[in-house]
Amino acid sequence: MKKQYILSLIGCLLLGCTQTQPEEWQDFAFPLVRTLSPINIDENGAEFRAEILRPGNEEVIDYGFVWSTDESLQSVFRQSLGSDFPSDSFSFLMYYGLFPEEEYYVRAYASVSPSQTIYSHPYRFVSKGSKQSPWSKGVIEFPIDQWKFSRAFGNEQHAHLSLKDGKLFEIDIANRQLTPISNRFNPAISSYPGYNLIYKGDTLYTFLHKGRELYQLENDVWNLITERPIVRNNGGGILSLSRGRFVFAHQSYIYELSPFFDYRYDLQTGQWEELRLDPYTSLSMQTGIKVGDDVYLQYPDGIRVYDLDTQNRSLLIEQESLQGKGKLIAAYDGKLFFQTRDEDSRVIRFFLYDIKLAQWQELERYPYLTEYNILEPFRFQAGSNWYSLRGGPQLTFWEFSLDQD
């Protein structure tokens, strides 16, 4: 009898159950759920539905839906509906993270403990999109190995991708082209932790070799143009550059900001200027964004605006307001954009901060196990868009519009 009972349960979980149940299941501890066909499938999303065949005797601590483009549901997004388990049915309007004409599999679940979750049989449907999907997808017919990626960069006019073997490519999103511009790029460059491209008009610069040597790309070759002076602390020791630093170009200068010092190099005179030396600061820079004449820096205490004339860092957003908003990723038209990964609900969330209005807005959320969520170094801002790249038989990119007016 016990063997028959277990086999019946497995069959129910895999194939979906009917309302008729064996008498010996009347006191069964676990709830039983069945996924119904999604309804209201349109460009705003899809409504997921499930019926409860039996609530069970165990207390349900979590229930909802999981869904994926993978039929085996090995990589899924989980939409929790809480612990207030209903007695007959439940539903959820999935309004984000669905692409048009994409095939998905959804199934309901109910958990009675962190290690005991009951799933229904998956139900297949084809999406027509979702309300919060400002992503658009495109491809560049250029085979490139994802695992050879090093970093991606961009500014208002340009975008580039570097590979671990030292090659550097220019990305032309509009014309769907990927053009190699440097094949003699020292492989040590792309592996250097502080490596970053500096855009000044159409000219590219980068710092190498522990951040001291400034190189310029000319005729497919990186040429050393200067070395920044060694920065020492009060005891005479050389200051470490392992903590956050941010480099950028403005007018005729190349700036280098760090927790310990600010320097800038005048491209016209060939001279270095020390703007600040403070080796005892406790503020470790986390990231920096420069768009036009605006420079924003993220510190543990919040977002600060860097004044290019006075070198002051005035506090714009306090850390308390930043709680749960994540990392600064882009700036456009008086607005700052942030991204965070919510481990509980397993989604990536985008937030917008309007500087003039001093107001937050959640823009979008999507499952972080989908194909367009890849490693952070392969994401970049170029003009009014934010991009995510993925390699393979062709280079695939996802474009997120920062123009939210």
CORDA-V176358 format. One record per pair of residues at least 12 apart in sequence whose C-alpha atoms are under 10 Angstrom apart, sorted by sequence separation. I is the first residue (numbers start at 1). J is the second residue. D is the distance in whole Angstrom. If there is no record, write none. Layout:
BEGIN
I;J;D
I;J;D
END
This chain:
BEGIN
36;48;8
37;49;7
38;50;9
65;77;8
66;78;4
67;79;8
80;92;10
107;119;7
108;120;5
109;121;10
149;161;7
150;162;5
151;163;7
158;170;8
159;171;5
160;172;9
168;180;6
169;181;6
170;182;9
194;206;9
195;207;6
196;208;9
204;216;6
205;217;6
213;225;8
214;226;5
215;227;9
245;257;5
246;258;6
252;264;10
253;265;5
254;266;7
262;274;6
263;275;5
285;297;7
286;298;5
287;299;8
294;306;8
295;307;8
303;315;6
304;316;5
305;317;9
325;337;9
326;338;6
327;339;5
328;340;9
338;350;6
339;351;6
350;362;6
351;363;5
352;364;10
376;388;8
377;389;9
378;390;8
386;398;8
387;399;5
388;400;8
8;21;10
35;48;8
36;49;5
37;50;8
65;78;6
66;79;6
79;92;9
107;120;6
108;121;8
149;162;6
150;163;5
151;164;9
158;171;7
159;172;7
167;180;7
168;181;6
169;182;7
194;207;8
195;208;7
203;216;7
204;217;6
205;218;10
213;226;6
214;227;6
244;257;9
245;258;4
246;259;10
252;265;8
253;266;5
254;267;7
261;274;8
262;275;5
263;276;7
285;298;6
286;299;6
293;306;10
294;307;8
295;308;8
302;315;7
303;316;6
304;317;7
325;338;6
326;339;5
327;340;6
337;350;7
338;351;5
339;352;9
349;362;7
350;363;5
351;364;7
375;388;9
376;389;10
385;398;10
386;399;6
387;400;6
8;22;9
35;49;6
36;50;5
50;64;9
64;78;7
65;79;5
66;80;8
106;120;9
107;121;6
108;122;8
148;162;9
149;163;5
150;164;5
158;172;8
159;173;8
167;181;8
168;182;5
169;183;9
194;208;8
195;209;9
203;217;7
204;218;8
212;226;8
213;227;4
214;228;8
244;258;6
245;259;7
250;264;10
252;266;6
253;267;6
261;275;7
262;276;5
263;277;9
284;298;9
285;299;5
286;300;7
293;307;9
294;308;8
301;315;9
302;316;7
303;317;5
304;318;9
324;338;10
325;339;6
326;340;4
327;341;10
337;351;6
338;352;6
349;363;8
350;364;5
351;365;9
374;388;7
375;389;9
385;399;6
386;400;5
387;401;9
17;32;8
18;33;10
34;49;9
35;50;4
36;51;7
49;64;9
50;65;9
63;78;10
64;79;6
65;80;7
79;94;9
106;121;8
107;122;4
108;123;9
148;163;5
149;164;6
150;165;9
157;172;10
158;173;10
167;182;6
168;183;7
192;207;9
193;208;9
194;209;9
195;210;9
203;218;8
212;227;5
213;228;6
243;258;8
244;259;7
245;260;9
247;262;10
249;264;9
251;266;9
252;267;6
253;268;8
261;276;5
262;277;7
283;298;10
284;299;6
285;300;8
288;303;9
293;308;8
302;317;5
303;318;7
324;339;9
325;340;6
326;341;7
336;351;8
337;352;5
338;353;8
349;364;6
350;365;6
372;387;10
373;388;7
374;389;7
375;390;9
384;399;10
385;400;6
386;401;6
9;25;9
16;32;9
17;33;8
18;34;9
34;50;5
35;51;7
48;64;9
49;65;9
63;79;8
64;80;5
65;81;8
105;121;10
106;122;5
107;123;6
147;163;9
148;164;5
149;165;9
150;166;9
152;168;10
154;170;10
166;182;8
167;183;5
168;184;9
192;208;7
193;209;10
194;210;8
195;211;8
206;222;9
208;224;9
211;227;9
212;228;5
213;229;10
242;258;10
243;259;7
244;260;10
245;261;9
246;262;10
247;263;10
248;264;9
249;265;9
250;266;10
251;267;9
252;268;7
253;269;10
260;276;8
261;277;4
262;278;9
283;299;6
284;300;7
285;301;10
286;302;10
287;303;10
288;304;10
289;305;10
290;306;10
297;313;8
299;315;10
301;317;9
302;318;5
303;319;8
322;338;9
324;340;7
325;341;9
326;342;9
336;352;6
337;353;6
348;364;8
349;365;4
350;366;9
372;388;7
373;389;9
374;390;7
384;400;9
385;401;5
386;402;7
5;22;9
8;25;10
16;33;8
17;34;7
33;50;7
34;51;5
35;52;9
48;65;8
63;80;6
64;81;5
91;108;9
105;122;6
106;123;5
107;124;9
146;163;9
147;164;9
148;165;7
149;166;10
150;167;10
151;168;10
152;169;9
153;170;10
154;171;9
161;178;9
166;183;7
167;184;7
168;185;7
189;206;9
192;209;8
193;210;9
194;211;7
198;215;10
205;222;8
207;224;9
211;228;8
212;229;7
241;258;8
243;260;9
245;262;10
247;264;9
252;269;9
253;270;10
255;272;10
259;276;10
260;277;6
261;278;6
282;299;10
283;300;7
284;301;10
286;303;10
288;305;10
296;313;9
297;314;10
298;315;10
301;318;6
302;319;4
324;341;9
325;342;10
335;352;7
336;353;5
337;354;9
347;364;10
348;365;5
349;366;7
372;389;8
373;390;9
382;399;10
384;401;6
385;402;5
16;34;6
17;35;10
33;51;6
34;52;6
48;66;10
62;80;7
63;81;6
64;82;7
90;108;9
104;122;9
105;123;5
106;124;7
145;163;9
148;166;10
149;167;10
150;168;10
152;170;10
153;171;10
160;178;9
161;179;10
162;180;10
165;183;9
166;184;7
167;185;6
189;207;9
190;208;9
192;210;8
193;211;9
197;215;10
198;216;9
204;222;9
205;223;9
206;224;10
209;227;10
212;230;8
241;259;9
249;267;10
253;271;10
254;272;9
255;273;10
256;274;10
257;275;9
258;276;10
259;277;9
260;278;5
261;279;7
282;300;9
283;301;8
285;303;10
288;306;10
295;313;10
296;314;10
297;315;10
298;316;10
300;318;9
301;319;5
302;320;8
303;321;10
324;342;9
335;353;6
336;354;7
347;365;6
348;366;5
349;367;9
372;390;7
379;397;9
381;399;10
383;401;10
384;402;5
385;403;8
5;24;8
13;32;8
15;34;9
16;35;8
32;51;9
33;52;5
34;53;7
48;67;10
62;81;7
63;82;6
64;83;9
104;123;8
105;124;4
106;125;8
144;163;10
148;167;10
152;171;9
159;178;10
160;179;9
161;180;9
165;184;10
166;185;5
167;186;8
189;208;6
192;211;9
197;216;10
205;224;10
207;226;10
208;227;10
212;231;10
240;259;10
241;260;9
253;272;9
256;275;10
257;276;9
258;277;10
259;278;8
260;279;4
296;315;10
297;316;10
298;317;9
299;318;10
300;319;7
301;320;8
302;321;8
303;322;8
334;353;9
335;354;5
336;355;7
346;365;10
347;366;5
348;367;6
349;368;9
371;390;8
378;397;10
379;398;9
380;399;10
381;400;9
383;402;9
384;403;6
5;25;8
12;32;8
13;33;8
14;34;10
16;36;10
32;52;6
33;53;6
34;54;10
62;82;5
63;83;6
77;97;10
104;124;6
105;125;6
160;180;10
162;182;9
165;185;8
166;186;5
167;187;8
188;208;9
189;209;8
205;225;10
207;227;9
240;260;9
253;273;10
255;275;10
258;278;10
259;279;7
260;280;7
261;281;9
296;316;9
299;319;9
302;322;7
334;354;6
335;355;6
346;366;9
347;367;4
348;368;5
379;399;10
381;401;10
382;402;10
383;403;10
384;404;10
12;33;9
13;34;8
31;52;8
32;53;5
33;54;7
61;82;7
62;83;5
63;84;8
64;85;9
103;124;7
104;125;6
105;126;9
160;181;9
164;185;10
165;186;8
166;187;4
188;209;9
207;228;10
239;260;8
258;279;10
259;280;9
260;281;7
298;319;10
301;322;9
302;323;9
329;350;10
331;352;9
333;354;9
334;355;6
335;356;8
346;367;6
347;368;5
348;369;9
381;402;9
2;24;10
12;34;9
31;53;8
32;54;5
33;55;8
60;82;9
61;83;5
62;84;8
63;85;7
103;125;6
104;126;6
163;185;10
164;186;10
165;187;5
166;188;7
167;189;10
168;190;9
239;261;9
259;281;6
260;282;9
300;322;10
326;348;10
330;352;10
331;353;9
332;354;10
333;355;9
334;356;7
335;357;10
345;367;9
346;368;6
347;369;8
1;24;9
9;32;9
31;54;5
32;55;7
60;83;6
61;84;8
62;85;8
63;86;10
102;125;8
103;126;4
104;127;7
162;185;9
164;187;6
165;188;9
166;189;7
167;190;9
259;282;8
260;283;9
326;349;9
327;350;10
328;351;9
334;357;10
335;358;10
337;360;10
339;362;10
342;365;10
345;368;10
346;369;8
347;370;10
30;54;8
31;55;4
32;56;7
59;83;9
60;84;8
61;85;8
101;125;10
102;126;6
103;127;6
163;187;8
164;188;9
165;189;9
166;190;6
259;283;6
260;284;9
303;327;10
325;349;8
326;350;9
327;351;10
328;352;10
335;359;10
336;360;10
337;361;10
338;362;9
339;363;10
341;365;9
372;396;9
29;54;10
30;55;7
31;56;4
59;84;10
60;85;6
65;90;10
85;110;8
101;126;6
102;127;5
103;128;10
162;187;10
164;189;9
165;190;8
166;191;9
258;283;9
259;284;5
260;285;10
303;328;8
324;349;10
325;350;8
326;351;9
335;360;10
337;362;10
338;363;10
339;364;10
340;365;10
341;366;10
342;367;9
343;368;9
348;373;8
372;397;8
373;398;9
28;54;9
29;55;9
30;56;5
31;57;7
59;85;9
60;86;10
64;90;8
65;91;9
100;126;8
101;127;5
102;128;7
164;190;6
165;191;9
258;284;8
259;285;6
325;351;7
337;363;9
339;365;9
341;367;9
342;368;9
372;398;7
27;54;10
28;55;9
29;56;5
30;57;6
31;58;8
63;90;9
64;91;8
65;92;8
83;110;9
99;126;9
100;127;5
101;128;6
102;129;8
162;189;10
163;190;7
164;191;7
233;260;9
258;285;7
259;286;10
324;351;10
325;352;9
341;368;8
371;398;10
372;399;10
26;54;9
28;56;6
29;57;4
30;58;6
31;59;9
64;92;8
78;106;10
80;108;10
82;110;10
83;111;9
98;126;10
99;127;6
100;128;4
101;129;7
162;190;7
163;191;9
228;256;10
232;260;10
257;285;9
258;286;10
325;353;10
25;54;9
27;56;7
28;57;7
29;58;5
30;59;9
31;60;8
65;94;10
69;98;10
76;105;9
77;106;9
78;107;10
79;108;10
80;109;9
81;110;10
83;112;10
98;127;6
99;128;7
100;129;4
212;241;10
231;260;9
298;327;8
26;56;8
27;57;7
28;58;9
29;59;9
30;60;9
33;63;10
35;65;9
55;85;8
68;98;10
76;106;9
78;108;10
79;109;10
80;110;9
98;128;8
99;129;4
100;130;8
210;240;9
211;241;7
231;261;8
298;328;7
25;56;9
26;57;10
55;86;8
56;87;10
73;104;10
78;109;9
98;129;5
99;130;7
140;171;9
210;241;7
211;242;10
257;288;9
297;328;8
322;353;10
21;53;9
55;87;6
71;103;9
73;105;7
97;129;8
98;130;5
140;172;9
185;217;9
210;242;9
231;263;10
296;328;9
19;52;9
20;53;9
21;54;9
52;85;10
54;87;8
55;88;8
69;102;8
70;103;9
71;104;8
72;105;9
73;106;8
96;129;8
97;130;7
98;131;9
100;133;10
140;173;8
303;336;10
19;53;6
52;86;8
53;87;9
54;88;8
69;103;6
70;104;7
71;105;6
73;107;9
95;129;9
96;130;5
97;131;9
98;132;9
99;133;7
139;173;9
142;176;9
144;178;10
211;245;9
229;263;9
296;330;9
17;52;10
18;53;7
19;54;9
51;86;10
52;87;7
53;88;7
68;103;9
69;104;4
70;105;7
71;106;9
95;130;5
96;131;6
97;132;7
98;133;7
138;173;9
140;175;9
141;176;7
142;177;8
143;178;10
162;197;10
182;217;8
185;220;8
186;221;10
228;263;8
275;310;9
276;311;8
296;331;8
325;360;9
17;53;7
51;87;9
52;88;5
53;89;9
68;104;6
69;105;6
70;106;10
94;130;8
95;131;5
96;132;5
97;133;6
99;135;9
138;174;10
140;176;5
141;177;7
142;178;7
161;197;10
181;217;9
182;218;9
184;220;7
185;221;7
186;222;8
211;247;10
228;264;9
275;311;7
276;312;10
295;331;9
317;353;9
16;53;10
51;88;6
52;89;5
67;104;7
68;105;5
69;106;9
93;130;10
94;131;9
95;132;6
96;133;6
97;134;9
99;136;9
139;176;7
140;177;6
141;178;8
142;179;9
160;197;9
181;218;10
182;219;8
183;220;7
184;221;6
185;222;7
228;265;8
294;331;9
325;362;9
50;88;9
51;89;4
52;90;8
67;105;5
68;106;7
94;132;10
95;133;9
96;134;10
97;135;9
99;137;10
138;176;8
139;177;9
140;178;7
159;197;10
181;219;9
182;220;5
183;221;8
184;222;8
227;265;10
294;332;10
317;355;9
321;359;10
322;360;10
50;89;6
51;90;6
66;105;8
67;106;4
68;107;9
150;189;10
151;190;8
181;220;6
182;221;7
226;265;9
240;279;10
244;283;10
245;284;9
246;285;8
289;328;8
291;330;9
292;331;10
316;355;8
321;360;9
363;402;10
49;89;8
50;90;6
51;91;9
66;106;6
67;107;6
150;190;6
151;191;9
159;199;10
180;220;9
181;221;9
182;222;8
207;247;8
214;254;9
239;279;7
243;283;10
244;284;6
245;285;6
246;286;9
248;288;9
250;290;9
257;297;10
259;299;10
287;327;8
288;328;8
289;329;7
290;330;9
291;331;7
292;332;9
294;334;9
296;336;9
49;90;6
50;91;6
65;106;7
66;107;6
67;108;9
149;190;9
150;191;7
158;199;8
206;247;9
226;267;10
243;284;7
244;285;5
245;286;8
246;287;7
247;288;8
248;289;9
249;290;9
286;327;8
287;328;7
288;329;8
289;330;7
290;331;8
291;332;7
317;358;9
363;404;9
48;90;8
49;91;4
50;92;9
65;107;6
66;108;6
150;192;10
155;197;10
157;199;9
205;247;10
206;248;9
225;267;9
243;285;7
244;286;6
245;287;8
246;288;6
247;289;10
248;290;7
250;292;9
251;293;9
286;328;9
287;329;8
288;330;9
289;331;7
290;332;10
291;333;9
316;358;9
48;91;5
49;92;7
64;107;9
65;108;4
66;109;7
153;196;8
154;197;8
155;198;9
156;199;9
158;201;9
205;248;9
228;271;9
229;272;8
231;274;10
243;286;8
244;287;7
245;288;8
246;289;8
247;290;9
250;293;8
291;334;10
47;91;7
48;92;5
49;93;9
64;108;6
65;109;6
151;195;9
152;196;9
153;197;7
154;198;9
155;199;7
157;201;8
158;202;8
205;249;9
226;270;8
228;272;7
229;273;10
233;277;9
234;278;10
244;288;9
246;290;10
47;92;6
48;93;6
63;108;8
64;109;6
65;110;9
150;195;10
151;196;8
152;197;9
153;198;9
154;199;8
155;200;10
156;201;10
157;202;9
204;249;10
211;256;9
225;270;9
226;271;9
227;272;9
228;273;9
229;274;9
232;277;9
233;278;8
234;279;8
46;92;8
47;93;4
48;94;7
63;109;6
64;110;7
151;197;10
153;199;10
155;201;10
226;272;9
228;274;10
231;277;8
233;279;6
234;280;10
46;93;6
47;94;6
62;109;8
63;110;4
64;111;9
194;241;8
232;279;9
233;280;9
248;295;9
289;336;9
329;376;10
45;93;7
46;94;5
47;95;8
62;110;6
63;111;6
193;241;10
194;242;8
199;247;10
200;248;8
201;249;9
206;254;10
231;279;9
44;93;9
45;94;5
46;95;7
61;110;8
62;111;5
63;112;9
73;122;8
193;242;8
194;243;9
198;247;7
199;248;7
200;249;6
201;250;10
205;254;9
207;256;9
257;306;10
262;311;8
332;381;10
337;386;10
44;94;8
45;95;5
46;96;9
60;110;7
61;111;6
62;112;7
72;122;9
194;244;9
196;246;9
197;247;8
198;248;5
199;249;6
200;250;7
201;251;10
329;379;9
330;380;8
331;381;9
352;402;9
44;95;6
45;96;7
59;110;10
60;111;6
61;112;5
62;113;8
71;122;8
194;245;8
196;247;8
197;248;8
198;249;6
199;250;9
200;251;8
214;265;9
246;297;9
329;380;8
330;381;6
332;383;8
333;384;9
41;93;10
43;95;9
44;96;8
45;97;9
46;98;9
59;111;9
60;112;5
61;113;7
62;114;9
71;123;9
168;220;9
194;246;9
195;247;10
196;248;9
198;250;10
200;252;9
245;297;10
329;381;8
330;382;9
331;383;9
332;384;7
352;404;9
36;89;10
38;91;9
40;93;9
41;94;10
42;95;10
45;98;7
58;111;9
59;112;6
60;113;8
61;114;8
66;119;9
71;124;8
194;247;9
200;253;9
255;308;10
330;383;10
331;384;9
332;385;9
31;85;10
35;89;10
38;92;10
39;93;9
44;98;9
45;99;9
58;112;6
59;113;9
63;117;9
65;119;9
66;120;10
68;122;10
200;254;9
244;298;10
257;311;10
330;384;9
331;385;10
33;88;9
34;89;9
35;90;10
36;91;10
38;93;9
43;98;9
45;100;9
55;110;10
57;112;10
58;113;9
62;117;9
63;118;9
64;119;10
65;120;10
67;122;8
69;124;9
199;254;10
244;299;9
330;385;9
331;386;10
33;89;9
35;91;10
38;94;10
43;99;9
52;108;10
56;112;10
61;117;10
63;119;10
66;122;9
67;123;9
68;124;10
69;125;10
198;254;8
330;386;8
33;90;10
43;100;7
49;106;9
50;107;8
51;108;9
60;117;9
67;124;10
69;126;10
198;255;10
329;386;9
42;100;9
48;106;8
49;107;9
50;108;6
52;110;10
250;308;9
48;107;9
49;108;8
50;109;9
48;108;9
337;402;8
336;402;9
335;402;9
38;106;9
335;403;9
37;106;9
333;402;9
335;404;9
36;106;9
37;107;10
50;120;9
332;402;7
333;403;8
35;106;8
36;107;9
331;402;8
332;403;7
333;404;9
35;107;5
36;108;9
330;402;8
332;404;10
333;405;10
34;107;8
35;108;6
33;107;9
34;108;7
35;109;9
33;108;7
34;109;9
48;123;10
32;108;10
33;109;7
32;109;9
33;110;8
31;109;9
32;110;8
31;110;7
46;125;9
30;110;9
31;111;9
46;126;10
30;111;9
31;112;8
46;127;7
30;112;7
45;127;7
46;128;8
29;112;9
44;127;10
45;128;7
46;129;8
35;119;9
36;120;10
41;125;9
42;126;10
43;127;8
44;128;8
45;129;6
46;130;8
33;118;8
34;119;8
35;120;6
36;121;10
37;122;10
38;123;8
41;126;8
42;127;7
43;128;5
44;129;6
45;130;4
46;131;10
30;116;9
31;117;9
32;118;7
33;119;7
34;120;5
35;121;7
36;122;9
37;123;7
38;124;9
39;125;10
41;127;7
42;128;5
43;129;5
44;130;4
45;131;6
30;117;9
31;118;7
32;119;8
33;120;6
34;121;7
35;122;7
36;123;7
37;124;8
38;125;7
41;128;7
42;129;7
43;130;5
44;131;4
45;132;9
30;118;8
31;119;10
32;120;8
33;121;9
34;122;9
35;123;7
37;125;8
38;126;10
41;129;8
42;130;7
43;131;6
44;132;8
45;133;10
34;123;10
38;127;10
41;130;9
42;131;9
43;132;10
44;133;9
43;133;10
291;381;10
291;382;10
289;381;10
291;383;9
16;119;9
17;120;8
16;120;6
17;121;9
13;118;7
14;119;8
15;120;8
16;121;5
13;119;6
14;120;6
15;121;5
16;122;9
12;119;10
13;120;5
14;121;5
15;122;9
16;123;10
12;120;8
13;121;6
14;122;8
12;121;8
13;122;10
11;121;10
155;289;10
155;290;9
156;291;8
155;291;8
156;292;8
155;292;9
173;382;10
173;387;10
161;377;10
162;378;10
161;378;8
178;395;9
161;379;10
177;395;10
161;380;10
176;395;9
160;380;9
159;380;8
176;397;10
159;381;8
160;382;10
158;381;9
159;382;6
151;375;10
152;376;9
153;377;8
158;382;7
159;383;9
173;397;9
151;376;9
152;377;6
153;378;8
154;379;9
155;380;8
156;381;8
157;382;7
158;383;8
149;375;10
151;377;5
152;378;5
153;379;8
154;380;6
155;381;6
156;382;5
157;383;6
173;399;9
150;377;7
151;378;5
152;379;6
153;380;5
154;381;5
155;382;5
156;383;4
149;377;9
150;378;8
151;379;8
152;380;6
153;381;7
154;382;5
155;383;6
156;384;8
159;387;10
161;389;9
134;363;9
135;364;10
149;378;8
151;380;9
152;381;9
153;382;8
154;383;8
155;384;9
156;385;9
133;363;9
134;364;8
155;385;10
132;363;7
133;364;7
132;364;6
133;365;8
146;378;10
154;386;9
131;364;9
132;365;7
133;366;8
154;387;9
132;366;9
153;387;10
137;372;9
152;387;9
152;388;9
135;372;9
152;389;8
149;389;10
149;390;9
149;391;8
146;389;9
147;390;10
148;391;9
146;390;6
147;391;8
145;390;9
146;391;4
147;392;9
144;390;9
145;391;5
146;392;6
144;391;5
145;392;5
146;393;10
143;391;7
144;392;5
145;393;8
146;394;10
142;391;9
143;392;6
144;393;7
145;394;9
146;395;9
97;347;9
135;385;10
137;387;10
139;389;10
142;392;9
143;393;4
144;394;6
145;395;9
97;348;10
135;386;9
136;387;10
137;388;10
138;389;10
139;390;10
140;391;10
141;392;10
142;393;7
143;394;4
144;395;6
135;387;9
139;391;10
141;393;8
142;394;5
143;395;6
144;396;10
135;388;10
140;393;10
141;394;5
142;395;6
143;396;10
140;394;6
141;395;6
142;396;9
139;394;7
140;395;5
141;396;9
139;395;6
140;396;6
138;395;9
139;396;4
140;397;8
138;396;6
139;397;6
137;396;7
138;397;5
139;398;9
137;397;6
138;398;6
136;397;8
137;398;5
138;399;8
135;397;10
136;398;6
137;399;6
135;398;6
136;399;5
137;400;9
80;344;9
134;398;10
135;399;5
136;400;7
79;344;10
80;345;7
134;399;8
135;400;5
136;401;9
78;344;9
79;345;6
80;346;10
134;400;6
135;401;7
78;345;6
79;346;8
97;364;8
133;400;9
134;401;6
77;345;8
78;346;7
79;347;9
96;364;7
97;365;7
98;366;8
134;402;9
77;346;6
78;347;8
95;364;10
96;365;6
97;366;5
98;367;10
76;346;9
77;347;7
95;365;9
96;366;6
97;367;7
134;404;10
95;366;10
96;367;9
97;368;10
98;370;10
97;370;9
79;367;9
77;366;9
78;367;8
77;367;5
76;367;8
77;368;8
75;367;10
76;368;9
77;369;7
75;368;10
76;369;7
77;370;8
75;369;6
76;370;8
75;370;8
68;367;9
67;367;10
70;370;10
68;369;9
69;370;8
68;370;8
69;371;9
END
